[in-house]
Amino acid sequence: MTVVDAIAAVLLLAGAGLAVIAGIGLVRFDGLFARMHAATKPATLGLTLVFLGTMLRVESADAVAKLVLVLALQFVTAPIGAHLVGRAAYQRGAAATATDGVDDLADRDRESPPTA
Amino acid sequence: MTAVTTITLGGLAVAAALCMVRLLRSDTIADRIVALDALLVVVGAGIAVGAARTGDGTYLDVLVVASLLGFVGTVTVARFIERRGT
């Protein structure tokens, strides 16, 4: 096992460990927002670690390019998706149970549901 | 290296199983879409680990398509929740 292989192994194992931690958080946390907090860690950091480990192992440059492309897409789309899910759940009253009734957005005007 | 990727795939399998538990036990659509998102990330990481195991990047095309489709699905379900509820 070369030095590059060792680094790749550490990165892969770290990424998988983050995924396991997120799975435990998904099962054990109460409330949607706490679960989203747990689930979004491997979506960016965990995937980055695994992909970096894979980049060190694959030979061809186009495979590395595909990994970079997926990583870039993930970094753009993951926050957008999480934001949309969180907003939709908030508008449906998820915050009331998730935060023991504390709702810092309550006195703001509720955004009307999208019409499009 | 094969042993490392085997352990990694095992960890990812555990994570996927935990995501499935949340997927099956949750009572709102929002919970389920969060669990499905996490499951897709785990599957994507598994495909990448498979490429690292063999050194062959053929299946990485699947990753590009799957991540884009996953995003479209998340947005669709989020908008569905906003209109229809829970």
N, CA and C atoms of all chains as a GROMACS GRO file, in nm:
protein
  606
    1MET      N    1   0.085  -0.121   0.000
    1MET     CA    2   0.000   0.000   0.000
    1MET      C    3   0.088   0.125   0.000
    2THR      N    4   0.072   0.205  -0.103
    2THR     CA    5   0.153   0.326  -0.113
    2THR      C    6   0.097   0.436  -0.022
    3VAL      N    7   0.170   0.548  -0.017
    3VAL     CA    8   0.124   0.659   0.066
    3VAL      C    9  -0.007   0.715   0.013
    4VAL      N   10  -0.018   0.724  -0.121
    4VAL     CA   11  -0.143   0.775  -0.181
    4VAL      C   12  -0.260   0.684  -0.145
    5ASP      N   13  -0.237   0.553  -0.152
    5ASP     CA   14  -0.343   0.458  -0.115
    5ASP      C   15  -0.383   0.475   0.030
    6ALA      N   16  -0.286   0.499   0.116
    6ALA     CA   17  -0.317   0.516   0.259
    6ALA      C   18  -0.402   0.639   0.281
    7ILE      N   19  -0.366   0.749   0.213
    7ILE     CA   20  -0.446   0.872   0.226
    7ILE      C   21  -0.588   0.847   0.176
    8ALA      N   22  -0.598   0.778   0.059
    8ALA     CA   23  -0.730   0.747   0.004
    8ALA      C   24  -0.811   0.664   0.102
    9ALA      N   25  -0.745   0.566   0.167
    9ALA     CA   26  -0.816   0.481   0.262
    9ALA      C   27  -0.870   0.562   0.378
   10VAL      N   28  -0.787   0.654   0.431
   10VAL     CA   29  -0.833   0.737   0.543
   10VAL      C   30  -0.953   0.822   0.501
   11LEU      N   31  -0.945   0.881   0.381
   11LEU     CA   32  -1.055   0.966   0.334
   11LEU      C   33  -1.183   0.885   0.318
   12LEU      N   34  -1.171   0.765   0.257
   12LEU     CA   35  -1.290   0.682   0.236
   12LEU      C   36  -1.352   0.643   0.369
   13LEU      N   37  -1.268   0.601   0.464
   13LEU     CA   38  -1.322   0.558   0.593
   13LEU      C   39  -1.385   0.675   0.667
   14ALA      N   40  -1.324   0.793   0.658
   14ALA     CA   41  -1.383   0.909   0.725
   14ALA      C   42  -1.519   0.943   0.666
   15GLY      N   43  -1.529   0.937   0.532
   15GLY     CA   44  -1.657   0.964   0.470
   15GLY      C   45  -1.765   0.866   0.510
   16ALA      N   46  -1.729   0.737   0.512
   16ALA     CA   47  -1.825   0.635   0.553
   16ALA      C   48  -1.864   0.653   0.700
   17GLY      N   49  -1.767   0.691   0.784
   17GLY     CA   50  -1.799   0.716   0.925
   17GLY      C   51  -1.899   0.829   0.941
   18LEU      N   52  -1.882   0.936   0.861
   18LEU     CA   53  -1.978   1.046   0.866
   18LEU      C   54  -2.117   0.999   0.825
   19ALA      N   55  -2.122   0.911   0.723
   19ALA     CA   56  -2.252   0.860   0.678
   19ALA      C   57  -2.320   0.781   0.789
   20VAL      N   58  -2.242   0.699   0.860
   20VAL     CA   59  -2.300   0.620   0.970
   20VAL      C   60  -2.352   0.713   1.080
   21ILE      N   61  -2.272   0.816   1.114
   21ILE     CA   62  -2.315   0.910   1.218
   21ILE      C   63  -2.445   0.979   1.176
   22ALA      N   64  -2.453   1.016   1.048
   22ALA     CA   65  -2.576   1.080   1.001
   22ALA      C   66  -2.694   0.985   1.010
   23GLY      N   67  -2.670   0.855   0.980
   23GLY     CA   68  -2.779   0.758   0.991
   23GLY      C   69  -2.828   0.745   1.134
   24ILE      N   70  -2.733   0.741   1.229
   24ILE     CA   71  -2.772   0.734   1.370
   24ILE      C   72  -2.851   0.859   1.408
   25GLY      N   73  -2.803   0.976   1.363
   25GLY     CA   74  -2.876   1.099   1.394
   25GLY      C   75  -3.015   1.099   1.335
   26LEU      N   76  -3.029   1.048   1.212
   26LEU     CA   77  -3.161   1.043   1.148
   26LEU      C   78  -3.258   0.960   1.230
   27VAL      N   79  -3.209   0.850   1.287
   27VAL     CA   80  -3.300   0.761   1.361
   27VAL      C   81  -3.328   0.816   1.500
   28ARG      N   82  -3.227   0.874   1.566
   28ARG     CA   83  -3.243   0.906   1.707
   28ARG      C   84  -3.291   1.047   1.736
   29PHE      N   85  -3.266   1.143   1.645
   29PHE     CA   86  -3.307   1.280   1.673
   29PHE      C   87  -3.458   1.295   1.662
   30ASP      N   88  -3.512   1.389   1.741
   30ASP     CA   89  -3.654   1.418   1.736
   30ASP      C   90  -3.676   1.543   1.652
   31GLY      N   91  -3.777   1.539   1.569
   31GLY     CA   92  -3.814   1.658   1.495
   31GLY      C   93  -3.743   1.668   1.362
   32LEU      N   94  -3.811   1.729   1.266
   32LEU     CA   95  -3.758   1.736   1.130
   32LEU      C   96  -3.628   1.814   1.122
   33PHE      N   97  -3.622   1.928   1.192
   33PHE     CA   98  -3.506   2.016   1.174
   33PHE      C   99  -3.381   1.955   1.235
   34ALA      N  100  -3.394   1.887   1.347
   34ALA     CA  101  -3.279   1.818   1.405
   34ALA      C  102  -3.230   1.708   1.311
   35ARG      N  103  -3.325   1.638   1.247
   35ARG     CA  104  -3.286   1.532   1.154
   35ARG      C  105  -3.219   1.590   1.031
   36MET      N  106  -3.271   1.705   0.982
   36MET     CA  107  -3.205   1.769   0.868
   36MET      C  108  -3.063   1.810   0.904
   37HIS      N  109  -3.046   1.858   1.027
   37HIS     CA  110  -2.914   1.897   1.074
   37HIS      C  111  -2.818   1.778   1.067
   38ALA      N  112  -2.866   1.662   1.106
   38ALA     CA  113  -2.781   1.543   1.101
   38ALA      C  114  -2.758   1.497   0.958
   39ALA      N  115  -2.862   1.505   0.875
   39ALA     CA  116  -2.855   1.444   0.743
   39ALA      C  117  -2.772   1.525   0.645
   40THR      N  118  -2.752   1.655   0.671
   40THR     CA  119  -2.681   1.737   0.573
   40THR      C  120  -2.530   1.732   0.590
   41LYS      N  121  -2.480   1.667   0.696
   41LYS     CA  122  -2.334   1.657   0.709
   41LYS      C  123  -2.272   1.570   0.602
   42PRO      N  124  -2.319   1.444   0.584
   42PRO     CA  125  -2.255   1.364   0.479
   42PRO      C  126  -2.290   1.412   0.340
   43ALA      N  127  -2.397   1.492   0.324
   43ALA     CA  128  -2.436   1.538   0.192
   43ALA      C  129  -2.328   1.625   0.129
   44THR      N  130  -2.251   1.696   0.209
   44THR     CA  131  -2.142   1.776   0.152
   44THR      C  132  -2.006   1.725   0.199
   45LEU      N  133  -1.982   1.727   0.330
   45LEU     CA  134  -1.849   1.690   0.380
   45LEU      C  135  -1.819   1.542   0.356
   46GLY      N  136  -1.916   1.454   0.389
   46GLY     CA  137  -1.893   1.312   0.372
   46GLY      C  138  -1.869   1.276   0.226
   47LEU      N  139  -1.953   1.332   0.138
   47LEU     CA  140  -1.936   1.305  -0.005
   47LEU      C  141  -1.802   1.359  -0.055
   48THR      N  142  -1.762   1.477  -0.004
   48THR     CA  143  -1.633   1.533  -0.044
   48THR      C  144  -1.519   1.440  -0.006
   49LEU      N  145  -1.522   1.388   0.116
   49LEU     CA  146  -1.416   1.299   0.162
   49LEU      C  147  -1.409   1.172   0.077
   50VAL      N  148  -1.528   1.111   0.055
   50VAL     CA  149  -1.530   0.987  -0.024
   50VAL      C  150  -1.481   1.013  -0.166
   51PHE      N  151  -1.526   1.124  -0.226
   51PHE     CA  152  -1.487   1.152  -0.364
   51PHE      C  153  -1.338   1.182  -0.374
   52LEU      N  154  -1.283   1.255  -0.275
   52LEU     CA  155  -1.139   1.281  -0.277
   52LEU      C  156  -1.062   1.150  -0.269
   53GLY      N  157  -1.110   1.059  -0.183
   53GLY     CA  158  -1.046   0.929  -0.176
   53GLY      C  159  -1.054   0.853  -0.307
   54THR      N  160  -1.171   0.863  -0.375
   54THR     CA  161  -1.188   0.795  -0.503
   54THR      C  162  -1.098   0.858  -0.610
   55MET      N  163  -1.086   0.993  -0.607
   55MET     CA  164  -1.002   1.061  -0.706
   55MET      C  165  -0.858   1.012  -0.699
   56LEU      N  166  -0.812   0.979  -0.578
   56LEU     CA  167  -0.675   0.930  -0.564
   56LEU      C  168  -0.660   0.788  -0.618
   57ARG      N  169  -0.772   0.718  -0.636
   57ARG     CA  170  -0.764   0.577  -0.676
   57ARG      C  171  -0.791   0.555  -0.825
   58VAL      N  172  -0.880   0.634  -0.884
   58VAL     CA  173  -0.911   0.611  -1.026
   58VAL      C  174  -0.797   0.667  -1.111
   59GLU      N  175  -0.779   0.603  -1.226
   59GLU     CA  176  -0.665   0.642  -1.309
   59GLU      C  177  -0.700   0.752  -1.407
   60SER      N  178  -0.818   0.742  -1.470
   60SER     CA  179  -0.846   0.830  -1.583
   60SER      C  180  -0.884   0.969  -1.536
   61ALA      N  181  -0.851   1.070  -1.618
   61ALA     CA  182  -0.880   1.208  -1.584
   61ALA      C  183  -1.029   1.237  -1.597
   62ASP      N  184  -1.099   1.170  -1.689
   62ASP     CA  185  -1.242   1.201  -1.705
   62ASP      C  186  -1.323   1.148  -1.587
   63ALA      N  187  -1.276   1.041  -1.522
   63ALA     CA  188  -1.344   0.996  -1.400
   63ALA      C  189  -1.331   1.102  -1.291
   64VAL      N  190  -1.212   1.160  -1.279
   64VAL     CA  191  -1.193   1.268  -1.180
   64VAL      C  192  -1.282   1.387  -1.215
   65ALA      N  193  -1.292   1.417  -1.346
   65ALA     CA  194  -1.377   1.529  -1.388
   65ALA      C  195  -1.522   1.504  -1.351
   66LYS      N  196  -1.569   1.380  -1.368
   66LYS     CA  197  -1.707   1.348  -1.331
   66LYS      C  198  -1.729   1.365  -1.181
   67LEU      N  199  -1.631   1.321  -1.103
   67LEU     CA  200  -1.644   1.335  -0.958
   67LEU      C  201  -1.650   1.482  -0.919
   68VAL      N  202  -1.565   1.565  -0.981
   68VAL     CA  203  -1.567   1.708  -0.951
   68VAL      C  204  -1.702   1.768  -0.990
   69LEU      N  205  -1.755   1.724  -1.105
   69LEU     CA  206  -1.885   1.775  -1.151
   69LEU      C  207  -1.995   1.740  -1.050
   70VAL      N  208  -2.000   1.614  -1.008
   70VAL     CA  209  -2.103   1.573  -0.912
   70VAL      C  210  -2.089   1.650  -0.781
   71LEU      N  211  -1.964   1.670  -0.739
   71LEU     CA  212  -1.940   1.742  -0.614
   71LEU      C  213  -1.988   1.886  -0.625
   72ALA      N  214  -1.959   1.949  -0.740
   72ALA     CA  215  -2.004   2.087  -0.759
   72ALA      C  216  -2.156   2.094  -0.760
   73LEU      N  217  -2.221   2.000  -0.832
   73LEU     CA  218  -2.367   1.997  -0.834
   73LEU      C  219  -2.423   1.977  -0.694
   74GLN      N  220  -2.360   1.888  -0.618
   74GLN     CA  221  -2.408   1.860  -0.483
   74GLN      C  222  -2.396   1.983  -0.394
   75PHE      N  223  -2.286   2.056  -0.408
   75PHE     CA  224  -2.267   2.175  -0.325
   75PHE      C  225  -2.366   2.284  -0.361
   76VAL      N  226  -2.413   2.285  -0.487
   76VAL     CA  227  -2.512   2.386  -0.525
   76VAL      C  228  -2.653   2.342  -0.484
   77THR      N  229  -2.684   2.213  -0.509
   77THR     CA  230  -2.823   2.170  -0.493
   77THR      C  231  -2.859   2.131  -0.349
   78ALA      N  232  -2.764   2.082  -0.270
   78ALA     CA  233  -2.798   2.035  -0.136
   78ALA      C  234  -2.855   2.147  -0.048
   79PRO      N  235  -2.793   2.267  -0.043
   79PRO     CA  236  -2.853   2.372   0.039
   79PRO      C  237  -2.989   2.416  -0.013
   80ILE      N  238  -3.005   2.418  -0.148
   80ILE     CA  239  -3.134   2.460  -0.203
   80ILE      C  240  -3.243   2.362  -0.164
   81GLY      N  241  -3.213   2.232  -0.178
   81GLY     CA  242  -3.312   2.131  -0.142
   81GLY      C  243  -3.347   2.136   0.005
   82ALA      N  244  -3.243   2.149   0.091
   82ALA     CA  245  -3.269   2.155   0.234
   82ALA      C  246  -3.351   2.278   0.270
   83HIS      N  247  -3.320   2.391   0.205
   83HIS     CA  248  -3.395   2.513   0.230
   83HIS      C  249  -3.542   2.496   0.193
   84LEU      N  250  -3.567   2.435   0.076
   84LEU     CA  251  -3.705   2.418   0.030
   84LEU      C  252  -3.782   2.326   0.124
   85VAL      N  253  -3.720   2.214   0.164
   85VAL     CA  254  -3.788   2.121   0.253
   85VAL      C  255  -3.815   2.188   0.388
   86GLY      N  256  -3.715   2.260   0.439
   86GLY     CA  257  -3.734   2.327   0.568
   86GLY      C  258  -3.843   2.432   0.562
   87ARG      N  259  -3.845   2.509   0.454
   87ARG     CA  260  -3.947   2.613   0.443
   87ARG      C  261  -4.087   2.552   0.433
   88ALA      N  262  -4.098   2.447   0.350
   88ALA     CA  263  -4.228   2.383   0.335
   88ALA      C  264  -4.276   2.324   0.468
   89ALA      N  265  -4.184   2.260   0.540
   89ALA     CA  266  -4.224   2.200   0.668
   89ALA      C  267  -4.259   2.308   0.770
   90TYR      N  268  -4.185   2.420   0.767
   90TYR     CA  269  -4.217   2.528   0.860
   90TYR      C  270  -4.356   2.584   0.833
   91GLN      N  271  -4.386   2.603   0.707
   91GLN     CA  272  -4.518   2.656   0.675
   91GLN      C  273  -4.629   2.560   0.714
   92ARG      N  274  -4.595   2.432   0.726
   92ARG     CA  275  -4.694   2.333   0.769
   92ARG      C  276  -4.687   2.309   0.919
   93GLY      N  277  -4.617   2.396   0.993
   93GLY     CA  278  -4.624   2.388   1.138
   93GLY      C  279  -4.525   2.295   1.203
   94ALA      N  280  -4.417   2.258   1.134
   94ALA     CA  281  -4.321   2.166   1.195
   94ALA      C  282  -4.245   2.233   1.309
   95ALA      N  283  -4.229   2.368   1.304
   95ALA     CA  284  -4.147   2.436   1.403
   95ALA      C  285  -4.210   2.428   1.542
   96ALA      N  286  -4.343   2.426   1.549
   96ALA     CA  287  -4.409   2.430   1.679
   96ALA      C  288  -4.370   2.312   1.766
   97THR      N  289  -4.357   2.194   1.704
   97THR     CA  290  -4.320   2.077   1.784
   97THR      C  291  -4.170   2.060   1.794
   98ALA      N  292  -4.096   2.112   1.695
   98ALA     CA  293  -3.952   2.086   1.693
   98ALA      C  294  -3.878   2.168   1.795
   99THR      N  295  -3.928   2.286   1.832
   99THR     CA  296  -3.852   2.377   1.916
   99THR      C  297  -3.927   2.412   2.043
  100ASP      N  298  -4.010   2.323   2.094
  100ASP     CA  299  -4.084   2.345   2.218
  100ASP      C  300  -4.167   2.472   2.213
  101GLY      N  301  -4.224   2.501   2.098
  101GLY     CA  302  -4.312   2.616   2.086
  101GLY      C  303  -4.242   2.747   2.061
  102VAL      N  304  -4.109   2.750   2.069
  102VAL     CA  305  -4.037   2.874   2.037
  102VAL      C  306  -4.032   2.889   1.886
  103ASP      N  307  -4.080   3.002   1.837
  103ASP     CA  308  -4.085   3.024   1.693
  103ASP      C  309  -4.041   3.166   1.664
  104ASP      N  310  -3.913   3.183   1.631
  104ASP     CA  311  -3.858   3.316   1.611
  104ASP      C  312  -3.912   3.384   1.485
  105LEU      N  313  -3.974   3.307   1.398
  105LEU     CA  314  -4.026   3.366   1.275
  105LEU      C  315  -4.174   3.398   1.287
  106ALA      N  316  -4.233   3.375   1.406
  106ALA     CA  317  -4.378   3.384   1.418
  106ALA      C  318  -4.430   3.525   1.391
  107ASP      N  319  -4.353   3.628   1.434
  107ASP     CA  320  -4.404   3.763   1.419
  107ASP      C  321  -4.372   3.823   1.283
  108ARG      N  322  -4.307   3.744   1.199
  108ARG     CA  323  -4.286   3.793   1.063
  108ARG      C  324  -4.406   3.756   0.978
  109ASP      N  325  -4.424   3.831   0.872
  109ASP     CA  326  -4.533   3.798   0.783
  109ASP      C  327  -4.506   3.665   0.717
  110ARG      N  328  -4.604   3.577   0.727
  110ARG     CA  329  -4.588   3.447   0.662
  110ARG      C  330  -4.579   3.467   0.511
  111GLU      N  331  -4.480   3.404   0.455
  111GLU     CA  332  -4.466   3.409   0.312
  111GLU      C  333  -4.581   3.331   0.249
  112SER      N  334  -4.647   3.391   0.154
  112SER     CA  335  -4.758   3.320   0.094
  112SER      C  336  -4.705   3.205   0.010
  113PRO      N  337  -4.779   3.094   0.005
  113PRO     CA  338  -4.732   2.981  -0.076
  113PRO      C  339  -4.713   3.022  -0.220
  114PRO      N  340  -4.617   2.962  -0.287
  114PRO     CA  341  -4.590   3.000  -0.426
  114PRO      C  342  -4.710   2.972  -0.514
  115THR      N  343  -4.728   3.059  -0.612
  115THR     CA  344  -4.845   3.044  -0.699
  115THR      C  345  -4.810   2.968  -0.826
  116ALA      N  346  -4.684   2.967  -0.862
  116ALA     CA  347  -4.647   2.905  -0.990
  116ALA      C  348  -4.666   2.754  -0.984
  117MET      N  349  -0.608  -0.263  -0.007
  117MET     CA  350  -0.710  -0.163  -0.043
  117MET      C  351  -0.848  -0.226  -0.049
  118THR      N  352  -0.854  -0.354  -0.091
  118THR     CA  353  -0.984  -0.421  -0.097
  118THR      C  354  -1.047  -0.430   0.041
  119ALA      N  355  -0.965  -0.456   0.144
  119ALA     CA  356  -1.018  -0.464   0.279
  119ALA      C  357  -1.076  -0.330   0.322
  120VAL      N  358  -1.005  -0.220   0.288
  120VAL     CA  359  -1.053  -0.087   0.326
  120VAL      C  360  -1.187  -0.057   0.260
  121THR      N  361  -1.196  -0.087   0.129
  121THR     CA  362  -1.323  -0.058   0.060
  121THR      C  363  -1.435  -0.147   0.112
  122THR      N  364  -1.401  -0.270   0.153
  122THR     CA  365  -1.504  -0.356   0.209
  122THR      C  366  -1.559  -0.297   0.339
  123ILE      N  367  -1.467  -0.250   0.425
  123ILE     CA  368  -1.512  -0.188   0.550
  123ILE      C  369  -1.595  -0.063   0.520
  124THR      N  370  -1.548   0.017   0.424
  124THR     CA  371  -1.622   0.138   0.388
  124THR      C  372  -1.761   0.106   0.338
  125LEU      N  373  -1.770   0.006   0.249
  125LEU     CA  374  -1.902  -0.033   0.198
  125LEU      C  375  -1.990  -0.086   0.310
  126GLY      N  376  -1.929  -0.158   0.405
  126GLY     CA  377  -2.008  -0.205   0.519
  126GLY      C  378  -2.066  -0.090   0.600
  127GLY      N  379  -1.981   0.011   0.626
  127GLY     CA  380  -2.030   0.129   0.699
  127GLY      C  381  -2.141   0.199   0.624
  128LEU      N  382  -2.125   0.210   0.491
  128LEU     CA  383  -2.229   0.274   0.410
  128LEU      C  384  -2.358   0.191   0.413
  129ALA      N  385  -2.344   0.059   0.418
  129ALA     CA  386  -2.463  -0.026   0.426
  129ALA      C  387  -2.537  -0.002   0.557
  130VAL      N  388  -2.461   0.011   0.667
  130VAL     CA  389  -2.524   0.042   0.796
  130VAL      C  390  -2.597   0.176   0.788
  131ALA      N  391  -2.531   0.276   0.729
  131ALA     CA  392  -2.594   0.407   0.716
  131ALA      C  393  -2.720   0.399   0.632
  132ALA      N  394  -2.716   0.322   0.523
  132ALA     CA  395  -2.834   0.307   0.438
  132ALA      C  396  -2.947   0.240   0.514
  133ALA      N  397  -2.912   0.139   0.595
  133ALA     CA  398  -3.016   0.070   0.673
  133ALA      C  399  -3.080   0.166   0.773
  134LEU      N  400  -2.998   0.253   0.836
  134LEU     CA  401  -3.054   0.350   0.931
  134LEU      C  402  -3.144   0.450   0.859
  135CYS      N  403  -3.104   0.491   0.738
  135CYS     CA  404  -3.190   0.579   0.659
  135CYS      C  405  -3.323   0.509   0.628
  136MET      N  406  -3.317   0.380   0.597
  136MET     CA  407  -3.440   0.306   0.568
  136MET      C  408  -3.530   0.299   0.690
  137VAL      N  409  -3.468   0.283   0.809
  137VAL     CA  410  -3.549   0.281   0.932
  137VAL      C  411  -3.625   0.412   0.946
  138ARG      N  412  -3.555   0.523   0.926
  138ARG     CA  413  -3.622   0.653   0.938
  138ARG      C  414  -3.728   0.668   0.829
  139LEU      N  415  -3.696   0.618   0.710
  139LEU     CA  416  -3.790   0.629   0.598
  139LEU      C  417  -3.920   0.555   0.629
  140LEU      N  418  -3.909   0.438   0.691
  140LEU     CA  419  -4.028   0.356   0.715
  140LEU      C  420  -4.103   0.399   0.840
  141ARG      N  421  -4.032   0.458   0.938
  141ARG     CA  422  -4.097   0.488   1.065
  141ARG      C  423  -4.148   0.631   1.076
  142SER      N  424  -4.114   0.718   0.981
  142SER     CA  425  -4.156   0.857   0.993
  142SER      C  426  -4.304   0.870   0.955
  143ASP      N  427  -4.365   0.982   1.001
  143ASP     CA  428  -4.507   1.000   0.974
  143ASP      C  429  -4.537   1.121   0.887
  144THR      N  430  -4.437   1.196   0.846
  144THR     CA  431  -4.462   1.307   0.754
  144THR      C  432  -4.380   1.289   0.627
  145ILE      N  433  -4.429   1.354   0.519
  145ILE     CA  434  -4.356   1.345   0.392
  145ILE      C  435  -4.221   1.413   0.403
  146ALA      N  436  -4.214   1.524   0.480
  146ALA     CA  437  -4.088   1.597   0.492
  146ALA      C  438  -3.980   1.510   0.555
  147ASP      N  439  -4.018   1.434   0.659
  147ASP     CA  440  -3.922   1.342   0.720
  147ASP      C  441  -3.873   1.240   0.619
  148ARG      N  442  -3.966   1.190   0.539
  148ARG     CA  443  -3.929   1.087   0.442
  148ARG      C  444  -3.837   1.142   0.336
  149ILE      N  445  -3.862   1.265   0.288
  149ILE     CA  446  -3.777   1.316   0.181
  149ILE      C  447  -3.638   1.347   0.235
  150VAL      N  448  -3.627   1.388   0.361
  150VAL     CA  449  -3.494   1.407   0.421
  150VAL      C  450  -3.420   1.274   0.428
  151ALA      N  451  -3.492   1.168   0.471
  151ALA     CA  452  -3.428   1.036   0.478
  151ALA      C  453  -3.390   0.986   0.339
  152LEU      N  454  -3.476   1.010   0.239
  152LEU     CA  455  -3.444   0.966   0.103
  152LEU      C  456  -3.324   1.039   0.048
  153ASP      N  457  -3.314   1.170   0.078
  153ASP     CA  458  -3.198   1.247   0.036
  153ASP      C  459  -3.070   1.187   0.094
  154ALA      N  460  -3.076   1.158   0.224
  154ALA     CA  461  -2.958   1.100   0.289
  154ALA      C  462  -2.926   0.964   0.228
  155LEU      N  463  -3.030   0.887   0.195
  155LEU     CA  464  -3.009   0.756   0.134
  155LEU      C  465  -2.942   0.770  -0.002
  156LEU      N  466  -2.984   0.871  -0.078
  156LEU     CA  467  -2.923   0.893  -0.210
  156LEU      C  468  -2.776   0.929  -0.196
  157VAL      N  469  -2.744   1.011  -0.096
  157VAL     CA  470  -2.604   1.047  -0.072
  157VAL      C  471  -2.523   0.922  -0.039
  158VAL      N  472  -2.581   0.835   0.044
  158VAL     CA  473  -2.510   0.712   0.083
  158VAL      C  474  -2.488   0.623  -0.039
  159VAL      N  475  -2.592   0.612  -0.123
  159VAL     CA  476  -2.577   0.529  -0.244
  159VAL      C  477  -2.472   0.589  -0.336
  160GLY      N  478  -2.472   0.723  -0.350
  160GLY     CA  479  -2.371   0.788  -0.434
  160GLY      C  480  -2.231   0.763  -0.382
  161ALA      N  481  -2.215   0.772  -0.251
  161ALA     CA  482  -2.085   0.743  -0.191
  161ALA      C  483  -2.047   0.597  -0.217
  162GLY      N  484  -2.146   0.507  -0.213
  162GLY     CA  485  -2.118   0.366  -0.241
  162GLY      C  486  -2.070   0.345  -0.383
  163ILE      N  487  -2.132   0.416  -0.480
  163ILE     CA  488  -2.087   0.403  -0.619
  163ILE      C  489  -1.943   0.452  -0.632
  164ALA      N  490  -1.911   0.564  -0.564
  164ALA     CA  491  -1.775   0.616  -0.570
  164ALA      C  492  -1.676   0.518  -0.507
  165VAL      N  493  -1.716   0.457  -0.396
  165VAL     CA  494  -1.627   0.359  -0.332
  165VAL      C  495  -1.606   0.239  -0.425
  166GLY      N  496  -1.714   0.200  -0.496
  166GLY     CA  497  -1.699   0.092  -0.593
  166GLY      C  498  -1.598   0.127  -0.701
  167ALA      N  499  -1.601   0.253  -0.747
  167ALA     CA  500  -1.502   0.296  -0.846
  167ALA      C  501  -1.362   0.295  -0.788
  168ALA      N  502  -1.350   0.336  -0.661
  168ALA     CA  503  -1.219   0.335  -0.596
  168ALA      C  504  -1.168   0.192  -0.580
  169ARG      N  505  -1.261   0.099  -0.560
  169ARG     CA  506  -1.223  -0.041  -0.539
  169ARG      C  507  -1.164  -0.102  -0.665
  170THR      N  508  -1.230  -0.074  -0.780
  170THR     CA  509  -1.185  -0.134  -0.904
  170THR      C  510  -1.090  -0.045  -0.983
  171GLY      N  511  -1.084   0.085  -0.950
  171GLY     CA  512  -1.005   0.177  -1.029
  171GLY      C  513  -1.067   0.209  -1.163
  172ASP      N  514  -1.194   0.172  -1.181
  172ASP     CA  515  -1.263   0.190  -1.308
  172ASP      C  516  -1.377   0.288  -1.289
  173GLY      N  517  -1.377   0.397  -1.364
  173GLY     CA  518  -1.475   0.503  -1.342
  173GLY      C  519  -1.599   0.495  -1.428
  174THR      N  520  -1.632   0.376  -1.481
  174THR     CA  521  -1.744   0.366  -1.574
  174THR      C  522  -1.876   0.407  -1.509
  175TYR      N  523  -1.897   0.362  -1.384
  175TYR     CA  524  -2.026   0.384  -1.321
  175TYR      C  525  -2.043   0.524  -1.264
  176LEU      N  526  -1.940   0.608  -1.278
  176LEU     CA  527  -1.952   0.743  -1.224
  176LEU      C  528  -2.053   0.826  -1.301
  177ASP      N  529  -2.085   0.785  -1.425
  177ASP     CA  530  -2.191   0.854  -1.499
  177ASP      C  531  -2.323   0.845  -1.425
  178VAL      N  532  -2.346   0.731  -1.360
  178VAL     CA  533  -2.470   0.712  -1.285
  178VAL      C  534  -2.482   0.819  -1.176
  179LEU      N  535  -2.368   0.853  -1.117
  179LEU     CA  536  -2.369   0.953  -1.009
  179LEU      C  537  -2.423   1.087  -1.057
  180VAL      N  538  -2.378   1.129  -1.175
  180VAL     CA  539  -2.420   1.260  -1.227
  180VAL      C  540  -2.572   1.262  -1.242
  181VAL      N  541  -2.626   1.157  -1.306
  181VAL     CA  542  -2.770   1.151  -1.331
  181VAL      C  543  -2.846   1.141  -1.199
  182ALA      N  544  -2.799   1.054  -1.110
  182ALA     CA  545  -2.873   1.030  -0.985
  182ALA      C  546  -2.878   1.154  -0.898
  183SER      N  547  -2.766   1.229  -0.891
  183SER     CA  548  -2.768   1.347  -0.804
  183SER      C  549  -2.862   1.453  -0.859
  184LEU      N  550  -2.863   1.468  -0.993
  184LEU     CA  551  -2.954   1.567  -1.051
  184LEU      C  552  -3.099   1.526  -1.032
  185LEU      N  553  -3.130   1.398  -1.058
  185LEU     CA  554  -3.268   1.351  -1.040
  185LEU      C  555  -3.311   1.363  -0.894
  186GLY      N  556  -3.218   1.335  -0.802
  186GLY     CA  557  -3.251   1.349  -0.660
  186GLY      C  558  -3.288   1.490  -0.624
  187PHE      N  559  -3.214   1.587  -0.678
  187PHE     CA  560  -3.246   1.727  -0.650
  187PHE      C  561  -3.383   1.764  -0.705
  188VAL      N  562  -3.410   1.724  -0.829
  188VAL     CA  563  -3.541   1.754  -0.888
  188VAL      C  564  -3.653   1.692  -0.803
  189GLY      N  565  -3.631   1.568  -0.756
  189GLY     CA  566  -3.732   1.504  -0.673
  189GLY      C  567  -3.754   1.577  -0.542
  190THR      N  568  -3.644   1.621  -0.478
  190THR     CA  569  -3.657   1.693  -0.352
  190THR      C  570  -3.737   1.821  -0.370
  191VAL      N  571  -3.703   1.896  -0.476
  191VAL     CA  572  -3.775   2.022  -0.501
  191VAL      C  573  -3.923   1.994  -0.527
  192THR      N  574  -3.951   1.890  -0.606
  192THR     CA  575  -4.090   1.856  -0.638
  192THR      C  576  -4.168   1.825  -0.512
  193VAL      N  577  -4.112   1.740  -0.425
  193VAL     CA  578  -4.184   1.701  -0.304
  193VAL      C  579  -4.199   1.821  -0.210
  194ALA      N  580  -4.096   1.908  -0.202
  194ALA     CA  581  -4.107   2.026  -0.116
  194ALA      C  582  -4.223   2.115  -0.161
  195ARG      N  583  -4.235   2.133  -0.291
  195ARG     CA  584  -4.346   2.215  -0.341
  195ARG      C  585  -4.480   2.146  -0.319
  196PHE      N  586  -4.480   2.014  -0.330
  196PHE     CA  587  -4.602   1.938  -0.302
  196PHE      C  588  -4.644   1.958  -0.156
  197ILE      N  589  -4.545   1.956  -0.063
  197ILE     CA  590  -4.579   1.975   0.078
  197ILE      C  591  -4.637   2.115   0.099
  198GLU      N  592  -4.578   2.216   0.034
  198GLU     CA  593  -4.627   2.352   0.053
  198GLU      C  594  -4.771   2.366   0.009
  199ARG      N  595  -4.808   2.293  -0.094
  199ARG     CA  596  -4.945   2.306  -0.143
  199ARG      C  597  -5.043   2.215  -0.069
  200ARG      N  598  -5.003   2.090  -0.047
  200ARG     CA  599  -5.098   1.991   0.003
  200ARG      C  600  -5.086   1.966   0.154
  201GLY      N  601  -4.970   1.991   0.211
  201GLY     CA  602  -4.955   1.972   0.354
  201GLY      C  603  -4.899   1.838   0.396
  202THR      N  604  -4.836   1.839   0.513
  202THR     CA  605  -4.767   1.726   0.579
  202THR      C  606  -4.706   1.630   0.480
   0.00000   0.00000   0.00000
